[in-house]
């Protein structure tokens, strides 16, 4: 979906409200689950504009193409596990892929993960060495127009 003005507007509004501008992105590529630490500078290169669900206008989503995955690998992405292991873990736990990825990354950092719904405006998903990170796995929605409008009101 091409609408550069709307896309950039949503990213800028999101950034203005976000507690942190540090991210750990997770994605699969050729049978491997990767994680990469980045900042908000990469958002225009790895997010996409999409129709939001339930009539909430448009959303910005982390749904990387192969080209975008190669870009993230070049930024220093590290192997987390195989996609087979990841998919088995998702199937045997009560959590979705995003939650499972967040749990794996949190535990890899030596911390105990608990499911929560802390808003992106209040805190990150993980804090390591005083740096808060939002953790996003592929197909994750960052926000949508309706949420931004409510938060800006």
N, C-alpha and C positions, 0 to 999 in steps of 0.2 A: 504494500500500500504506500503510495507516494504522496506525501503532503509534508514537505520539509518544514514549512512554517509551523504547522500544528505540532509536528514531532519535536522540533526544537523548543517550542513553547512548553510542552509537557515536561521535557527534561529539565528546563530551566526552573519551572515551578516546583518540580520534585526536589531539585537540588537546594532551592531556597528553604524548603521545609525539613529536609533530611537532617537527622542528628549527626550522622557520619557520612563521609564521602570516601570511605574505604570499603572495598568489596572483596568477597571471595566468591568467584564464579565457578560453578561445577558444570561439567558437560561430558558427554560421551563421544569418543572418536575411535573408530577401528577396534572395538572390543575393549576399550579402556575408559575408565572414569578418571577425569582430570580435575584438578583444582588450581586456580590461579588467583593470586592477590593482586588487586588493581585499585585504581582510584576512579573518581567520577569522570576523569578526563577521557576514559574509554567508552563511556556510555553512548555517545553518538555513533560509535563504530560497531557496537555489539547489541544494541537494543533495536526493536522495530516497533512501528506504529501498527496497532491492531484494533479491531472492533472490540469494545468491552462487552462483557456479558450483561444480561439483564437490563439493557437500555441505559447503561452508564456512559454512553458516548464512546470515546476512544480511549485506548490504554497504551502504555508502553510496556513492552514485554521482552524478556531475555529468551530469545528463540534463535540461537546462532545457526548460521549457515555453515557449510564446510569451510568456506573461505574465512569466516569469522572465527571458527574453531582453530584454524591454522594460525591466525593472527594471535589468539590467546595462548596457544602453545609456544609461539615465538616470544611472547612476553615472559615466559618462564613457568608455564603450567607444569605441575608435578602430578605424577601418577598417584591416585588414591587406591584403586583396586580394579579388578576386571569388571566388565559389565555383567558377566555371568554371576559373579559373587554379589555384586550390587543388587541385581534383580532378584536373586534368591533371598537376600536380606530384606528387601522390600516386601516380597511375598510372604515371609515368615513373621514380619513384625506388623504392628497395627498402624504404621506411619506411611505417608505417601513418599514419593521419591525426594521431594524437596526436604521434608522433615528428616528422612533417613540420611541424606547427604549432610544436612546441618548437624545431625547427631554424630556422624563419623568425624567431621571436621572438629567439632567441639571436643570429642574424646581424644582425637589425635593431639590436640593442644593440651591434654592432661586435665581437662575439666569435665565435670558432670553435666550432661545435657538434660534439660527438662523442657518439655513442650510448653510454649507460651505464645501469647499473641500481643507482645509489646509493639506498639505502633512505631513505624520507622522515624517518627518525629521525636520520640522519647529516648530511644537507645538502639544500639546495634544488636545483632544476634549473638555475638561473641566478642569479648574483650581480651586481648592478649598484649601484655607489656604496655598497658594503658591506652591501647589503640582499639577503638570499637570498629567492628566489621558487620556489614549486612552480608548474609550468605544467601546466594541465589543459585538454584539449579536450573538447567535448561527447561524452558517453557514457563518459567516463573513470571508472574505479572508484578511489575513494580508498583504501578498505581493506575488510576483512571481519572477521567475528567470530573466525574461526580465526586469522588473522594477529595481531589484537590480543591474543588469549589467549596466543599464543606469545611475543609481545614483552613481555607483562606478567609472564610466568612467572619 
